[in-house]
Amino acid sequence: MRKKKADIIKEAVERLEAIEKSGDTEGGHIEADDILCEVLKALGCKEVVDAFEKLDKWYA
């Protein structure tokens, strides 16, 4: 069963807030990217995620 848009957003916000509280800035940023890509895919924006994933990334 597909999740509702509101549920996808709520879950993403909760996960992002947990990352913020973890204090792991670099690891959190990488994990946040993954969460946002999951949300975009779930909302039908796979092409955007594909383009983003092709970019070189740099985390300090």
mmCIF file of the N, C-alpha and C atoms, coordinates in Angstrom:
data_MODEL
# 
_entry.id   MODEL 
# 
loop_
_atom_site.group_PDB 
_atom_site.id 
_atom_site.type_symbol 
_atom_site.label_atom_id 
_atom_site.label_alt_id 
_atom_site.label_comp_id 
_atom_site.label_asym_id 
_atom_site.label_entity_id 
_atom_site.label_seq_id 
_atom_site.pdbx_PDB_ins_code 
_atom_site.Cartn_x 
_atom_site.Cartn_y 
_atom_site.Cartn_z 
_atom_site.occupancy 
_atom_site.B_iso_or_equiv 
_atom_site.pdbx_formal_charge 
_atom_site.auth_seq_id 
_atom_site.auth_comp_id 
_atom_site.auth_asym_id 
_atom_site.auth_atom_id 
_atom_site.pdbx_PDB_model_num 
ATOM 1   N N  . MET A 1 1  ? 0.839  -1.181 0.000   1.00 0.00 ? 1  MET A N  1 
ATOM 2   C CA . MET A 1 1  ? 0.000  0.000  0.000   1.00 0.00 ? 1  MET A CA 1 
ATOM 3   C C  . MET A 1 1  ? 0.885  1.246  0.000   1.00 0.00 ? 1  MET A C  1 
ATOM 4   N N  . ARG A 1 2  ? 0.510  2.223  -0.792  1.00 0.00 ? 2  ARG A N  1 
ATOM 5   C CA . ARG A 1 2  ? 1.240  3.479  -0.875  1.00 0.00 ? 2  ARG A CA 1 
ATOM 6   C C  . ARG A 1 2  ? 0.910  4.373  0.299   1.00 0.00 ? 2  ARG A C  1 
ATOM 7   N N  . LYS A 1 3  ? 1.943  5.031  0.816   1.00 0.00 ? 3  LYS A N  1 
ATOM 8   C CA . LYS A 1 3  ? 1.731  5.966  1.922   1.00 0.00 ? 3  LYS A CA 1 
ATOM 9   C C  . LYS A 1 3  ? 1.075  7.242  1.407   1.00 0.00 ? 3  LYS A C  1 
ATOM 10  N N  . LYS A 1 4  ? 0.313  7.877  2.262   1.00 0.00 ? 4  LYS A N  1 
ATOM 11  C CA . LYS A 1 4  ? -0.283 9.165  1.936   1.00 0.00 ? 4  LYS A CA 1 
ATOM 12  C C  . LYS A 1 4  ? 0.791  10.245 1.998   1.00 0.00 ? 4  LYS A C  1 
ATOM 13  N N  . LYS A 1 5  ? 0.602  11.286 1.209   1.00 0.00 ? 5  LYS A N  1 
ATOM 14  C CA . LYS A 1 5  ? 1.554  12.393 1.163   1.00 0.00 ? 5  LYS A CA 1 
ATOM 15  C C  . LYS A 1 5  ? 1.806  12.952 2.566   1.00 0.00 ? 5  LYS A C  1 
ATOM 16  N N  . ALA A 1 6  ? 0.765  13.147 3.337   1.00 0.00 ? 6  ALA A N  1 
ATOM 17  C CA . ALA A 1 6  ? 0.918  13.712 4.687   1.00 0.00 ? 6  ALA A CA 1 
ATOM 18  C C  . ALA A 1 6  ? 1.767  12.801 5.569   1.00 0.00 ? 6  ALA A C  1 
ATOM 19  N N  . ASP A 1 7  ? 1.612  11.489 5.411   1.00 0.00 ? 7  ASP A N  1 
ATOM 20  C CA . ASP A 1 7  ? 2.398  10.546 6.204   1.00 0.00 ? 7  ASP A CA 1 
ATOM 21  C C  . ASP A 1 7  ? 3.864  10.557 5.793   1.00 0.00 ? 7  ASP A C  1 
ATOM 22  N N  . ILE A 1 8  ? 4.107  10.655 4.491   1.00 0.00 ? 8  ILE A N  1 
ATOM 23  C CA . ILE A 1 8  ? 5.484  10.731 3.983   1.00 0.00 ? 8  ILE A CA 1 
ATOM 24  C C  . ILE A 1 8  ? 6.174  11.958 4.561   1.00 0.00 ? 8  ILE A C  1 
ATOM 25  N N  . ILE A 1 9  ? 5.491  13.077 4.529   1.00 0.00 ? 9  ILE A N  1 
ATOM 26  C CA . ILE A 1 9  ? 6.064  14.334 5.022   1.00 0.00 ? 9  ILE A CA 1 
ATOM 27  C C  . ILE A 1 9  ? 6.286  14.269 6.523   1.00 0.00 ? 9  ILE A C  1 
ATOM 28  N N  . LYS A 1 10 ? 5.310  13.777 7.259   1.00 0.00 ? 10 LYS A N  1 
ATOM 29  C CA . LYS A 1 10 ? 5.435  13.688 8.723   1.00 0.00 ? 10 LYS A CA 1 
ATOM 30  C C  . LYS A 1 10 ? 6.623  12.820 9.112   1.00 0.00 ? 10 LYS A C  1 
ATOM 31  N N  . GLU A 1 11 ? 6.757  11.675 8.475   1.00 0.00 ? 11 GLU A N  1 
ATOM 32  C CA . GLU A 1 11 ? 7.857  10.768 8.779   1.00 0.00 ? 11 GLU A CA 1 
ATOM 33  C C  . GLU A 1 11 ? 9.206  11.425 8.453   1.00 0.00 ? 11 GLU A C  1 
ATOM 34  N N  . ALA A 1 12 ? 9.281  12.108 7.323   1.00 0.00 ? 12 ALA A N  1 
ATOM 35  C CA . ALA A 1 12 ? 10.532 12.772 6.937   1.00 0.00 ? 12 ALA A CA 1 
ATOM 36  C C  . ALA A 1 12 ? 10.908 13.855 7.945   1.00 0.00 ? 12 ALA A C  1 
ATOM 37  N N  . VAL A 1 13 ? 9.943  14.638 8.367   1.00 0.00 ? 13 VAL A N  1 
ATOM 38  C CA . VAL A 1 13 ? 10.207 15.698 9.351   1.00 0.00 ? 13 VAL A CA 1 
ATOM 39  C C  . VAL A 1 13 ? 10.704 15.094 10.659  1.00 0.00 ? 13 VAL A C  1 
ATOM 40  N N  . GLU A 1 14 ? 10.071 14.024 11.104  1.00 0.00 ? 14 GLU A N  1 
ATOM 41  C CA . GLU A 1 14 ? 10.501 13.370 12.342  1.00 0.00 ? 14 GLU A CA 1 
ATOM 42  C C  . GLU A 1 14 ? 11.939 12.857 12.222  1.00 0.00 ? 14 GLU A C  1 
ATOM 43  N N  . ARG A 1 15 ? 12.261 12.244 11.092  1.00 0.00 ? 15 ARG A N  1 
ATOM 44  C CA . ARG A 1 15 ? 13.620 11.729 10.891  1.00 0.00 ? 15 ARG A CA 1 
ATOM 45  C C  . ARG A 1 15 ? 14.643 12.862 10.829  1.00 0.00 ? 15 ARG A C  1 
ATOM 46  N N  . LEU A 1 16 ? 14.288 13.958 10.153  1.00 0.00 ? 16 LEU A N  1 
ATOM 47  C CA . LEU A 1 16 ? 15.193 15.106 10.059  1.00 0.00 ? 16 LEU A CA 1 
ATOM 48  C C  . LEU A 1 16 ? 15.394 15.761 11.432  1.00 0.00 ? 16 LEU A C  1 
ATOM 49  N N  . GLU A 1 17 ? 14.337 15.850 12.212  1.00 0.00 ? 17 GLU A N  1 
ATOM 50  C CA . GLU A 1 17 ? 14.465 16.411 13.557  1.00 0.00 ? 17 GLU A CA 1 
ATOM 51  C C  . GLU A 1 17 ? 15.352 15.536 14.436  1.00 0.00 ? 17 GLU A C  1 
ATOM 52  N N  . ALA A 1 18 ? 15.269 14.237 14.279  1.00 0.00 ? 18 ALA A N  1 
ATOM 53  C CA . ALA A 1 18 ? 16.127 13.324 15.040  1.00 0.00 ? 18 ALA A CA 1 
ATOM 54  C C  . ALA A 1 18 ? 17.590 13.517 14.644  1.00 0.00 ? 18 ALA A C  1 
ATOM 55  N N  . ILE A 1 19 ? 17.840 13.740 13.374  1.00 0.00 ? 19 ILE A N  1 
ATOM 56  C CA . ILE A 1 19 ? 19.213 13.994 12.908  1.00 0.00 ? 19 ILE A CA 1 
ATOM 57  C C  . ILE A 1 19 ? 19.745 15.265 13.553  1.00 0.00 ? 19 ILE A C  1 
ATOM 58  N N  . GLU A 1 20 ? 18.912 16.308 13.573  1.00 0.00 ? 20 GLU A N  1 
ATOM 59  C CA . GLU A 1 20 ? 19.329 17.579 14.166  1.00 0.00 ? 20 GLU A CA 1 
ATOM 60  C C  . GLU A 1 20 ? 19.738 17.393 15.619  1.00 0.00 ? 20 GLU A C  1 
ATOM 61  N N  . LYS A 1 21 ? 18.976 16.593 16.342  1.00 0.00 ? 21 LYS A N  1 
ATOM 62  C CA . LYS A 1 21 ? 19.264 16.365 17.756  1.00 0.00 ? 21 LYS A CA 1 
ATOM 63  C C  . LYS A 1 21 ? 20.498 15.501 17.976  1.00 0.00 ? 21 LYS A C  1 
ATOM 64  N N  . SER A 1 22 ? 20.917 14.751 16.969  1.00 0.00 ? 22 SER A N  1 
ATOM 65  C CA . SER A 1 22 ? 22.051 13.835 17.121  1.00 0.00 ? 22 SER A CA 1 
ATOM 66  C C  . SER A 1 22 ? 23.379 14.570 17.275  1.00 0.00 ? 22 SER A C  1 
ATOM 67  N N  . GLY A 1 23 ? 23.473 15.772 16.716  1.00 0.00 ? 23 GLY A N  1 
ATOM 68  C CA . GLY A 1 23 ? 24.707 16.540 16.804  1.00 0.00 ? 23 GLY A CA 1 
ATOM 69  C C  . GLY A 1 23 ? 25.766 16.123 15.791  1.00 0.00 ? 23 GLY A C  1 
ATOM 70  N N  . ASP A 1 24 ? 25.474 15.169 14.934  1.00 0.00 ? 24 ASP A N  1 
ATOM 71  C CA . ASP A 1 24 ? 26.425 14.715 13.915  1.00 0.00 ? 24 ASP A CA 1 
ATOM 72  C C  . ASP A 1 24 ? 26.172 15.499 12.633  1.00 0.00 ? 24 ASP A C  1 
ATOM 73  N N  . THR A 1 25 ? 26.835 16.627 12.500  1.00 0.00 ? 25 THR A N  1 
ATOM 74  C CA . THR A 1 25 ? 26.575 17.522 11.377  1.00 0.00 ? 25 THR A CA 1 
ATOM 75  C C  . THR A 1 25 ? 26.876 16.873 10.035  1.00 0.00 ? 25 THR A C  1 
ATOM 76  N N  . GLU A 1 26 ? 28.070 16.307 9.877   1.00 0.00 ? 26 GLU A N  1 
ATOM 77  C CA . GLU A 1 26 ? 28.445 15.740 8.579   1.00 0.00 ? 26 GLU A CA 1 
ATOM 78  C C  . GLU A 1 26 ? 27.617 14.501 8.244   1.00 0.00 ? 26 GLU A C  1 
ATOM 79  N N  . GLY A 1 27 ? 27.576 13.550 9.158   1.00 0.00 ? 27 GLY A N  1 
ATOM 80  C CA . GLY A 1 27 ? 26.790 12.341 8.922   1.00 0.00 ? 27 GLY A CA 1 
ATOM 81  C C  . GLY A 1 27 ? 25.314 12.655 8.766   1.00 0.00 ? 27 GLY A C  1 
ATOM 82  N N  . GLY A 1 28 ? 24.855 13.614 9.539   1.00 0.00 ? 28 GLY A N  1 
ATOM 83  C CA . GLY A 1 28 ? 23.463 14.025 9.462   1.00 0.00 ? 28 GLY A CA 1 
ATOM 84  C C  . GLY A 1 28 ? 23.110 14.614 8.118   1.00 0.00 ? 28 GLY A C  1 
ATOM 85  N N  . HIS A 1 29 ? 24.044 15.375 7.556   1.00 0.00 ? 29 HIS A N  1 
ATOM 86  C CA . HIS A 1 29 ? 23.802 15.987 6.252   1.00 0.00 ? 29 HIS A CA 1 
ATOM 87  C C  . HIS A 1 29 ? 23.665 14.913 5.180   1.00 0.00 ? 29 HIS A C  1 
ATOM 88  N N  . ILE A 1 30 ? 24.522 13.922 5.237   1.00 0.00 ? 30 ILE A N  1 
ATOM 89  C CA . ILE A 1 30 ? 24.461 12.825 4.273   1.00 0.00 ? 30 ILE A CA 1 
ATOM 90  C C  . ILE A 1 30 ? 23.136 12.076 4.422   1.00 0.00 ? 30 ILE A C  1 
ATOM 91  N N  . GLU A 1 31 ? 22.755 11.792 5.665   1.00 0.00 ? 31 GLU A N  1 
ATOM 92  C CA . GLU A 1 31 ? 21.503 11.088 5.921   1.00 0.00 ? 31 GLU A CA 1 
ATOM 93  C C  . GLU A 1 31 ? 20.302 11.931 5.491   1.00 0.00 ? 31 GLU A C  1 
ATOM 94  N N  . ALA A 1 32 ? 20.367 13.236 5.720   1.00 0.00 ? 32 ALA A N  1 
ATOM 95  C CA . ALA A 1 32 ? 19.281 14.130 5.321   1.00 0.00 ? 32 ALA A CA 1 
ATOM 96  C C  . ALA A 1 32 ? 19.113 14.130 3.805   1.00 0.00 ? 32 ALA A C  1 
ATOM 97  N N  . ASP A 1 33 ? 20.225 14.116 3.074   1.00 0.00 ? 33 ASP A N  1 
ATOM 98  C CA . ASP A 1 33 ? 20.137 14.021 1.610   1.00 0.00 ? 33 ASP A CA 1 
ATOM 99  C C  . ASP A 1 33 ? 19.361 12.777 1.209   1.00 0.00 ? 33 ASP A C  1 
ATOM 100 N N  . ASP A 1 34 ? 19.672 11.660 1.856   1.00 0.00 ? 34 ASP A N  1 
ATOM 101 C CA . ASP A 1 34 ? 18.994 10.397 1.545   1.00 0.00 ? 34 ASP A CA 1 
ATOM 102 C C  . ASP A 1 34 ? 17.495 10.486 1.839   1.00 0.00 ? 34 ASP A C  1 
ATOM 103 N N  . ILE A 1 35 ? 17.161 11.082 2.963   1.00 0.00 ? 35 ILE A N  1 
ATOM 104 C CA . ILE A 1 35 ? 15.745 11.229 3.338   1.00 0.00 ? 35 ILE A CA 1 
ATOM 105 C C  . ILE A 1 35 ? 15.011 12.083 2.311   1.00 0.00 ? 35 ILE A C  1 
ATOM 106 N N  . LEU A 1 36 ? 15.608 13.198 1.936   1.00 0.00 ? 36 LEU A N  1 
ATOM 107 C CA . LEU A 1 36 ? 14.953 14.082 0.970   1.00 0.00 ? 36 LEU A CA 1 
ATOM 108 C C  . LEU A 1 36 ? 14.783 13.399 -0.382  1.00 0.00 ? 36 LEU A C  1 
ATOM 109 N N  . CYS A 1 37 ? 15.768 12.605 -0.779  1.00 0.00 ? 37 CYS A N  1 
ATOM 110 C CA . CYS A 1 37 ? 15.640 11.857 -2.038  1.00 0.00 ? 37 CYS A CA 1 
ATOM 111 C C  . CYS A 1 37 ? 14.517 10.829 -1.949  1.00 0.00 ? 37 CYS A C  1 
ATOM 112 N N  . GLU A 1 38 ? 14.396 10.164 -0.816  1.00 0.00 ? 38 GLU A N  1 
ATOM 113 C CA . GLU A 1 38 ? 13.305 9.202  -0.622  1.00 0.00 ? 38 GLU A CA 1 
ATOM 114 C C  . GLU A 1 38 ? 11.951 9.903  -0.746  1.00 0.00 ? 38 GLU A C  1 
ATOM 115 N N  . VAL A 1 39 ? 11.839 11.080 -0.132  1.00 0.00 ? 39 VAL A N  1 
ATOM 116 C CA . VAL A 1 39 ? 10.584 11.835 -0.188  1.00 0.00 ? 39 VAL A CA 1 
ATOM 117 C C  . VAL A 1 39 ? 10.265 12.219 -1.629  1.00 0.00 ? 39 VAL A C  1 
ATOM 118 N N  . LEU A 1 40 ? 11.252 12.737 -2.332  1.00 0.00 ? 40 LEU A N  1 
ATOM 119 C CA . LEU A 1 40 ? 11.019 13.135 -3.718  1.00 0.00 ? 40 LEU A CA 1 
ATOM 120 C C  . LEU A 1 40 ? 10.574 11.941 -4.568  1.00 0.00 ? 40 LEU A C  1 
ATOM 121 N N  . LYS A 1 41 ? 11.232 10.806 -4.383  1.00 0.00 ? 41 LYS A N  1 
ATOM 122 C CA . LYS A 1 41 ? 10.836 9.610  -5.137  1.00 0.00 ? 41 LYS A CA 1 
ATOM 123 C C  . LYS A 1 41 ? 9.406  9.210  -4.797  1.00 0.00 ? 41 LYS A C  1 
ATOM 124 N N  . ALA A 1 42 ? 9.061  9.223  -3.510  1.00 0.00 ? 42 ALA A N  1 
ATOM 125 C CA . ALA A 1 42 ? 7.723  8.838  -3.077  1.00 0.00 ? 42 ALA A CA 1 
ATOM 126 C C  . ALA A 1 42 ? 6.650  9.775  -3.631  1.00 0.00 ? 42 ALA A C  1 
ATOM 127 N N  . LEU A 1 43 ? 7.041  11.015 -3.897  1.00 0.00 ? 43 LEU A N  1 
ATOM 128 C CA . LEU A 1 43 ? 6.104  12.005 -4.428  1.00 0.00 ? 43 LEU A CA 1 
ATOM 129 C C  . LEU A 1 43 ? 6.126  12.068 -5.951  1.00 0.00 ? 43 LEU A C  1 
ATOM 130 N N  . GLY A 1 44 ? 6.880  11.132 -6.566  1.00 0.00 ? 44 GLY A N  1 
ATOM 131 C CA . GLY A 1 44 ? 6.872  11.039 -8.022  1.00 0.00 ? 44 GLY A CA 1 
ATOM 132 C C  . GLY A 1 44 ? 7.923  11.862 -8.739  1.00 0.00 ? 44 GLY A C  1 
ATOM 133 N N  . CYS A 1 45 ? 8.966  12.270 -8.037  1.00 0.00 ? 45 CYS A N  1 
ATOM 134 C CA . CYS A 1 45 ? 10.000 13.124 -8.638  1.00 0.00 ? 45 CYS A CA 1 
ATOM 135 C C  . CYS A 1 45 ? 11.316 12.365 -8.822  1.00 0.00 ? 45 CYS A C  1 
ATOM 136 N N  . LYS A 1 46 ? 11.242 11.147 -9.333  1.00 0.00 ? 46 LYS A N  1 
ATOM 137 C CA . LYS A 1 46 ? 12.426 10.313 -9.498  1.00 0.00 ? 46 LYS A CA 1 
ATOM 138 C C  . LYS A 1 46 ? 13.464 10.971 -10.408 1.00 0.00 ? 46 LYS A C  1 
ATOM 139 N N  . GLU A 1 47 ? 13.027 11.681 -11.439 1.00 0.00 ? 47 GLU A N  1 
ATOM 140 C CA . GLU A 1 47 ? 13.961 12.326 -12.362 1.00 0.00 ? 47 GLU A CA 1 
ATOM 141 C C  . GLU A 1 47 ? 14.826 13.361 -11.648 1.00 0.00 ? 47 GLU A C  1 
ATOM 142 N N  . VAL A 1 48 ? 14.236 14.077 -10.707 1.00 0.00 ? 48 VAL A N  1 
ATOM 143 C CA . VAL A 1 48 ? 14.983 15.065 -9.926  1.00 0.00 ? 48 VAL A CA 1 
ATOM 144 C C  . VAL A 1 48 ? 16.054 14.364 -9.095  1.00 0.00 ? 48 VAL A C  1 
ATOM 145 N N  . VAL A 1 49 ? 15.696 13.268 -8.467  1.00 0.00 ? 49 VAL A N  1 
ATOM 146 C CA . VAL A 1 49 ? 16.632 12.502 -7.644  1.00 0.00 ? 49 VAL A CA 1 
ATOM 147 C C  . VAL A 1 49 ? 17.749 11.936 -8.507  1.00 0.00 ? 49 VAL A C  1 
ATOM 148 N N  . ASP A 1 50 ? 17.407 11.404 -9.669  1.00 0.00 ? 50 ASP A N  1 
ATOM 149 C CA . ASP A 1 50 ? 18.424 10.870 -10.569 1.00 0.00 ? 50 ASP A CA 1 
ATOM 150 C C  . ASP A 1 50 ? 19.444 11.943 -10.943 1.00 0.00 ? 50 ASP A C  1 
ATOM 151 N N  . ALA A 1 51 ? 18.976 13.141 -11.248 1.00 0.00 ? 51 ALA A N  1 
ATOM 152 C CA . ALA A 1 51 ? 19.879 14.240 -11.595 1.00 0.00 ? 51 ALA A CA 1 
ATOM 153 C C  . ALA A 1 51 ? 20.733 14.642 -10.400 1.00 0.00 ? 51 ALA A C  1 
ATOM 154 N N  . PHE A 1 52 ? 20.135 14.701 -9.216  1.00 0.00 ? 52 PHE A N  1 
ATOM 155 C CA . PHE A 1 52 ? 20.866 15.056 -8.002  1.00 0.00 ? 52 PHE A CA 1 
ATOM 156 C C  . PHE A 1 52 ? 21.953 14.031 -7.703  1.00 0.00 ? 52 PHE A C  1 
ATOM 157 N N  . GLU A 1 53 ? 21.624 12.760 -7.861  1.00 0.00 ? 53 GLU A N  1 
ATOM 158 C CA . GLU A 1 53 ? 22.578 11.705 -7.535  1.00 0.00 ? 53 GLU A CA 1 
ATOM 159 C C  . GLU A 1 53 ? 23.775 11.678 -8.479  1.00 0.00 ? 53 GLU A C  1 
ATOM 160 N N  . LYS A 1 54 ? 23.665 12.292 -9.639  1.00 0.00 ? 54 LYS A N  1 
ATOM 161 C CA . LYS A 1 54 ? 24.785 12.375 -10.578 1.00 0.00 ? 54 LYS A CA 1 
ATOM 162 C C  . LYS A 1 54 ? 25.798 13.443 -10.177 1.00 0.00 ? 54 LYS A C  1 
ATOM 163 N N  . LEU A 1 55 ? 25.382 14.374 -9.323  1.00 0.00 ? 55 LEU A N  1 
ATOM 164 C CA . LEU A 1 55 ? 26.268 15.463 -8.910  1.00 0.00 ? 55 LEU A CA 1 
ATOM 165 C C  . LEU A 1 55 ? 27.372 14.950 -7.991  1.00 0.00 ? 55 LEU A C  1 
ATOM 166 N N  . ASP A 1 56 ? 28.560 15.530 -8.143  1.00 0.00 ? 56 ASP A N  1 
ATOM 167 C CA . ASP A 1 56 ? 29.623 15.278 -7.157  1.00 0.00 ? 56 ASP A CA 1 
ATOM 168 C C  . ASP A 1 56 ? 29.206 15.961 -5.873  1.00 0.00 ? 56 ASP A C  1 
ATOM 169 N N  . LYS A 1 57 ? 29.485 15.296 -4.773  1.00 0.00 ? 57 LYS A N  1 
ATOM 170 C CA . LYS A 1 57 ? 29.138 15.875 -3.461  1.00 0.00 ? 57 LYS A CA 1 
ATOM 171 C C  . LYS A 1 57 ? 30.382 15.983 -2.619  1.00 0.00 ? 57 LYS A C  1 
ATOM 172 N N  . TRP A 1 58 ? 30.379 16.964 -1.763  1.00 0.00 ? 58 TRP A N  1 
ATOM 173 C CA . TRP A 1 58 ? 31.509 17.169 -0.862  1.00 0.00 ? 58 TRP A CA 1 
ATOM 174 C C  . TRP A 1 58 ? 30.971 17.530 0.504   1.00 0.00 ? 58 TRP A C  1 
ATOM 175 N N  . TYR A 1 59 ? 31.371 16.750 1.475   1.00 0.00 ? 59 TYR A N  1 
ATOM 176 C CA . TYR A 1 59 ? 30.988 17.018 2.858   1.00 0.00 ? 59 TYR A CA 1 
ATOM 177 C C  . TYR A 1 59 ? 32.266 17.200 3.643   1.00 0.00 ? 59 TYR A C  1 
ATOM 178 N N  . ALA A 1 60 ? 32.340 18.255 4.430   1.00 0.00 ? 60 ALA A N  1 
ATOM 179 C CA . ALA A 1 60 ? 33.559 18.561 5.185   1.00 0.00 ? 60 ALA A CA 1 
ATOM 180 C C  . ALA A 1 60 ? 33.748 17.608 6.347   1.00 0.00 ? 60 ALA A C  1 
# 
